[in-house]
Amino acid sequence: MPTPRLALTPDVSHGPLDGVRWPHCDALELELPSLVGSLGPDPDTTVRVTVDPAEWSDAPRTVMALGRVIAVEAPGPGGEAHVISLDCGSVGRWVLLVVPPDEPGGTAARLLAAAADPENPLTAASMLALGRPLPALPSRLAPDPCASR
C-alpha cells in the first residue's frame, strides 16, 4: 500500500502542527488543488495559503483550484520554513509540515505519523531534523591511540 501524502491530527491539535503534507513535486499549482480538495471547504469559501518560497520554487500569487481562486502569500517576519498554512474560512485553519518531495519513503512515513500526532510538540524544522539519518562519521586515517589501552 502506498504511503499517504497527507496526514492530519485528529480533532484539535495541541502542538505547533496540525498535520503533514508530502507533495509529489514542488509545483504549488499542481499540488494545491488536491490538498484543498482533501480539506473539503465549500466552493464559496475563501481559501488563503501561506507558503515558504524556498519550499515552492516559482510559487504563483494565485492558483485556480476546484472552481476557485486561491490566494498564495509568503509568510511574514518570523514565518517558519517547511510549513504550509491553509486558512479555509469557517471550515478551519491548518498548519502543515511540508516533507520535501524527494524525501525517501521510509523517512516520509515516519514524519507523516509523528506530525499527525496531536501531542507532538515539535516544530516543522525540528521534525525534519529528527527524521533525517545522522551523517556518516569521517573515517580515521591514523590508528586511534586510545584503542590500545
N, C-alpha and C positions, 0 to 999 in steps of 0.2 A: 504494500500500500504506500503511495507517495506521501512524503512529508507535507503537512498542510502549510499554506503560505500566510495564514492569518490565525492568530490565537488571541482571544480577548479574556480579560479577567471576568469571572462570573460575578454578577451583581455589581457591587461597588468596590472599586479599588482602594486600598489603603496605602499604596506606595506611590512613587512618582510616575509609574507607568500604568496604562490601562490595558496593555497587551503588546503584541509584536506583529510586525509585517515583514515577511521575507519576499521581496519582489523578485520577479523573473529577470528584470532588467532595470537600468537606471533612467528609462524614458518615462517621466511622470505622466505624459499624455496617454501612454499605453497602460500604465499601472493604476492610475486613479479611478477610471470608470468601474473596474471590478471591486476595488476597495470600497468606494462609496456605495456601490450596489449591495455589497455584503452587510453594510451597516443599516440599510433599509430606510433612509429618510423618504418622506413623501415627495412626489415630483415638484411641489411648490415650495419645499423647504430650501432656504438659502444655505448653501454649504460654503464654508471658508476653510482653506487649508494653509497651514504654515509648514514650510519645509526648509531644511538646511540646504542652501545652494551647493555646498560641497558634495552632498549626497546625490543630488539630482542634477546632472550636467544639463545645461541649457533648459532649465525649468521655465516653462511659459508662465505668463501672468494670469492666464485663464485656460481652463480645459473644458471642452464640451464632454459631458458625460450624462447618459441617461436622460437626454432631452433638457438638460440644464447647463448653465454656465457656472463653473466652479472657480471662485477667485483663489489665486495662489499667491501667498505672501512670504517674504523672508522673515525670519524671527527678529524680534527687536533685540536691543542690548541684553546680554545675559542669556540669550536663547541657547538651548542645548543642542549639540551636534548629535547625529544619528537618531533624530526624532522627527516624526511627522505628527502634527496636531490637526485634527479634523473637528470643526465646530459645525454641527448639523442642527442648529437652532434648538427647538424644543425637544428634538429626538435625543440629543446628548452631545457631549464633547469627549473625544478620545485623544490620549497622548500615547503614541505607539513607538516602541523601539523599532528602528529600521535595521534589519540584518542585511549586510551587503549581499547583492545578488550572487556574487561568486563565492560566497562562504560555503565550505563543504557541508554536505547534507547532515552529517552527524553533529557538527557544531551547531548548525541552524536548528536542528531538532531540540538540542539541549536548551538553546536560547528561547525557542518558542515555548517550551514547558516552563522555564524559570520566569520569563517575563509575564506570562499569563497567570502566575500565582499572585492572588490578591494581597498576600502578606509579604511579598518581595519588597525590600526597602531600597534596592539598588537603582542608581540612575542608568540611563542608556549607555553612557561611556563605561561605567563600571561593569555592566553586564557584558559588553563586548570584550573588555579586557579579560574577564574571567572565562569567557567562552573560548578564547584562543589558547592553543598549546604554548607552553613556555618555549622560548628559543633554545636551540641546542647550545650546550656549553662548548667553549672552544677546546679543541684537543690540546693536550700538553705536548710540547716539543721536547722538553727536558724531563728526566725522571723526577718524581716527587721525593724531595729529601725526607719528608715525614713518613713516607710509606715503609721505610725500613725500621722504624722504631718500634 
